[in-house]
Amino acid sequence: MSGYSMAYQVACTPGPNAASGVTRLPNGAPVLVVYLDPVNMTIQGAPTQQGIRELADFCRGLAHEAAQLAATIDPDGEPAPPEASSPRHALVHNEFGESGAGH
């Protein structure tokens, strides 16, 4: 944690209009904004190249952990995995063509 920050802990429940987005501060610095409805939070890096890299690392970790949480609480919302090793149906070559009548 950086020297000028103050640690705090908060627990919020996302409301029906909760969302997140990326925007820029007036100085052009990118920030992550989390609108929890009604609580809003802005996450920004320190105004240095190192601070921006740390924010990027944090956002990648946050995205990974958020995806894991979403898969845990709503597994049906996940896309189906690709076929693991081979297609489910064999392509048959015979007098009826490829996978024709009777196959």
Secondary structure as UniProt FT lines:
FT   TURN            3..4
FT   TURN            16..17
FT   STRAND          19..24
FT   TURN            26..27
FT   STRAND          30..35
FT   STRAND          40..44
FT   HELIX           49..73
FT   HELIX           75..77
FT   STRAND          93..94
FT   TURN            95..96
FT   STRAND          97..98
FT   TURN            101..102
//
